[in-house]
Amino acid sequence: MYDGGQAGRDRSIERGAARPLAELYEELELAQRALEDVWSRLTAADWRRAVRFRRATVLDTAPARWREAEIHAVDLRVGYRPRDWSVDFALHALDFLSGRTPAGMRLVLRATDEEFTQVLGRGRAVEVSGAVRDLAAWMAGRGVDAGLSTTDPRLPELGPWPPDPAD
């Protein structure tokens, strides 16, 4: 999604990090409006068109945008926290991020506030439990609001973010 691949992404993030918050908000609002404008004009056939991103379709870019918006809104540290995510988003993120399960581990994610248990991977069993939004935040590499419990002495170190298979 960035010109120049991972290196281009890293340069873009570094440049943007030093910009004033008001400027970033304005750019985000303009980009979101432009995206919604384009999406509003798409036909059913357009939504099924292939895109390079994750070897998917245009339709698949909508949940990708959802993930970007929700997770990076937390990164801005302006009062929006994982606890503000909807349960639907947390469950979506947990599904998307399941590939971060460490190799050789059977990771059991157990929500303490929702009816949710997810078993990922194979190997040595480790359970991590807490609020479903905190489980999603941890899997996304973000801080949690209320804390997590684990059957290990510390939380497992997660693998990398799911790569774009088109790269």
C-alpha positions, 0 to 999 in steps of 0.5 A: 500500500506504500510506494517503495514497499516496506522501506517506503512505508517506514520513510512515510511514517517517519516523515508523518510522525513529526507533523502537527496533529491538526495537520494529520487530522486534516489529511486523514479527513480528506483521505477518508472523504476521497476514499468514501467518494470512490467507494460510493461510485463502485459497481458490484463488478468493481467491488470484485476486481482484483487488487495487489493488496493481499491478493484480494479484491476491492471489497477486501480493502474495506476491512483493511481500512477498518483495521487501519483506522481503529488500530492507528486511532489508538496509536495517536494517543488522543484518548481513543483506547482499545476499550473503545473498539467494538466487540465486532472489531476486536473479534475481526482483529483477532481473526486477522492477527491469528497468524502472529501465533508463535511457532511451536505454540498452541495459543489459547485466547480466552475472553473474560468478558465475552463468550470467546475462546480461540485456539491457535497453532500447535505445540506447547499450550499457553493460555492468555486471558482477558477482555476481548478488546485487550486480547485484540490490542495485544495481538495487534502489538498495542498496549492493553487497558485492563491487563492480561493473564497467562499460564506462562511467566510472561506473555508470549512474544508474538510473530510478525504482523501478517505479511501481504502475500503479494509482496 
